[in-house]
Amino acid sequence: MKDYADSERQGNCIVVTINRPKERNPISAELFAEMKKALKTAQDDPTIGAVILTGASLENGQGFFCAGGNLNDLAASADRTPDERRELLEKLHNFTRMVRDGDVPVIAAVEGEAAGAGCSIALTCDFVVSAEDAKFSVAYVNVGLTPDGGVTSFLADILPRQLANEMCLLGKQVSAQRFYDLGVVNVVTENGNALQAALKLGERLAQGPRNTIATIKHLCSAAISNDLDAQLELEAVKMVEAQGLPEAKEGIAAFFAKRKPDYVKLR
């Protein structure tokens, strides 16, 4: 497993690294298993503020986030039954659900390019930190395949339809800077610094109100599919709950005392 993906704790974050740089860091069952383990560890450890997903760089320092599916594996699927193909695809889709439904924020630290399913998993994450020269592409059309991993849903939420069509129908690359201008990328860094910027963001999350952050994460996720009345009801339920919890008491007390709230002491 360590040949394909690895994880380690850095500060108050868990960093999962796709570890096949010579192959442009493709997705794999091993990656999804490593992410599942990291998210479970983060869920159980209240000191962890975020899980960070990144790709290993080549020895010359050239980075690549993730190239998506291995084309040799995809070519072999022509000889598989539809049920067998679906079983393999569900590993990616279960990853998408796992990140969406988890309590702990996930940050993509992107160097080089996020291509195909690599773009899907980057946009699955709650935050995207990107090197300035990085590119994002949904290039399935170039090899006669259709998008997966939820990327068409994500693009429909965050981009004008015409630009989403350029990416999906023409395989157009979009720069990190353009995605930043559109609000898709949260932070643009110098090349080689995406992971450090993601760690900084993760440390900030680690100092915040952990349970409140988890609740807000789920509220934002639910808002995509809820109508207004359903979302108002969910917000009301969660706000009523929050007002009686220790994190709100600490936050409000700190505001009136003109001090920084200490949420870490509540864990």
N, C-alpha and C positions, 0 to 999 in steps of 0.2 A: 504493500500500500504506500509506503514512504516513497517509492519510485515515482508514483503518480501524483500524490498530494501529501502534504505534511502540515502539522499545526503546532504552534507553540504559544505560550503566554508571553506577551510583551507588555509590561506595566499592568494596567487594568483592562487589557484587551486580549483576545485570542486571535492570532493571525493564522489563517489557512492559506497555504501557498500551493498553487498548481505547479507541479515540479517536472514538467516536460518541455523545457524551453526550446530544445532543438526541433521539437514537433509543434512549436507555437502554442504550447499549453492547451491541448484539447480537453474537452470534458470527458469524464469517465465515471464508472460506477464507484471507483475508489475515491474520487473527489467527493461524490455525494455522500458516501459513508463517512468521510472525514468531516464534512460540514455537519452532518447529523450529530456526530460525536461532539464537535465544538459547540454547537447550539445547545446540546443537552448539558454540557459542562457549564456554559454561561448561564443557563437557566437556573442551575443548582447553586451557583456561586454568586452571592449578592455583590461581590466586589468587582465583577466584570461589567464594564459599561457597554461593550460592543464586540461583535465578531467582525473581523476584517478579512475580505477575500481579495487575493492578489495573485499575480503570476510571477514565476521565477524568471530572472534575466539570464541571458547568455553570458559567457565568460568575458566578452568585450563590453558588457554593461547594457547591451541593447535589450530593451524590455518588450514583452508582449503579454497582454492580460490573458486572453483566451481566444483561440481560433474556432471554438465551437466543436461540432462533431468531427470525428476522424473519418475522412472520406473513404478510406479503405473499409471501415466498418459499415458505413452507409451503403457502399457498393455491394457488400456482402448481403445486405438486407433484401436485395432483389430475389434471393433464393430462400428467404424466410416466409413463413405464412403471415398474413395480416395480424393474427393474434400475437405471434412472436414479435413482430415489429412494434405493435402497440405496447407489449410488455417492456421492451427496451425504452421506448419513448417515455413511458410513465415514470422512469427513474428521474428524468429531467423535470417532468411536470410535478412530481412529488417534491423535488427540491424547491420549485417555485412556491408551492403551497406551504412548505416548511418555513421558508423565510417570511412569507406573508403572515402566517399564523403565529409565529413565535413572539415572545415578549421582548427579547433582546434585539436592539437595532443591529442591522448588518450593513457594513460599509464596503463598497467596491473601491479598491485602489488600482486605478487603470494606468498602465504604461503601454506604449506602442499602439496596440489595436484591440478592440473588442469586436469580434466578427461573428456573424451567424448566431449560434446559440451562446457564444461568448457575450454578444450584445444583449441577448435575452437575460442572462444571469446578472450582468451588470445592472440592467434596469430593474431587475427583480429586487435589488438591494434598496434599503431605505435611504441611503446616501450614496452619492458617487463623487469620488475625488479623482481627478484626472491630471496627468501630465499634459503640458501645453501642446505637445506635438501629437498627442493620441488621436486616434480616429475611431469612429463607431460605424459599423456597417451591418446591414441585414441582407447579406449577399446570396441567400438561398437560390434566388432566381437564376444566378449565373451557372448553377449546376442542375437546373431543372427541378429544384425542390421547393417546398413551401415552408414558411416560417413556423416555428414552434417555441415552446418555453414561455408562452404568454406575451411575446414581444409585440404582436399586433394589437393586443389589448393595451399594453403600456404606451405604445406610440399613439394610439387613438386618444388616450387620456392627455398626453403631454405635448403633442405636435399638431400643427395645422394638417388637415387631411392631405393637402397637396405635397407637403414635405414627407409625410409618412409614405405616400405613394412613391415618391422618388426613391426613398430608401428601399422599399419592399419590391417595387416593380422594376426598378432600374439598377438596384444594387449600389446606389450612390453612397459614398462615404460622407460622414458629417464630422467636422472637426470638434475637438473639445471646446474650443472657444465659442463656436456657434451653439453648441449644446448648453454652454454656460449662459450665453445671452438669452437662450430660450427657457432657462430655469431647470434644465434637465440635469446638468452637472452642478454640484454644490460648490466645489473648490477647484480652481485650476492652479497647478504648481509648476515649477521648473521641472524639466525632464529629470527623472531619477528620484524625485522627492515625493511621489504620490503616497507611498506607504507612510512616510514620516508625517505628512499632513493628515492622513487618515488616523494615525495613532493619536495625534493631537486632538482631533475631533472625538475620538473614542474616549480619551481621558476626560474631556469636558462632559460627555454623557455619563461617565462613571461618577462624577461629582453631583449629578442631578438627582431628582427624586425618582428612584428606580421604578416604583410601582405606578406612579403617575405617568412616567414616560411610556411604560407598557400599555397603560389604558389609552393614552392619546394615540399611540401607534395603531391600536386596533380601531379606534374611532376613525382615523384617517383612512384606513383600509376599507372599513365598512361604508364610508361615504361614497365610494366609487359606484357601488351597486344599489345603495339605499335611495329611496325617494326622500323628499324633504321631510315629510311627516315622520317617516321611520327614523331618519337621522336625528330629528328634534327629540323624539322619544328616547333614543339611545343616549344622546347627550344629556338629557334631563336625568336619566337613571344614574349615569356615571358622575355627574356633577353633585347630585344629592349624596352619593356614596363618598365622594372625595372630601366634601366639607367636614365629614366626621373622622377622617383618617389622620394619623400623626404627621404625614408629610405636609398636609395643608396647614396644620397647626404650627409646624415649624416655619414654613414659608411665610405665613402671615405675621407670626411673631417677629421674625427677622426683618420683615419690611418695616414694621412699626419701630423696631429697635435700631433701625438704620445699620444693620449688620448683614454679613453674608450668611445665608442659611446653611446649616450643617446637616445635610441629609444623610451623610455617611454614618453618623452616630445612631441613626434609627435602624440600621441593618443588623 
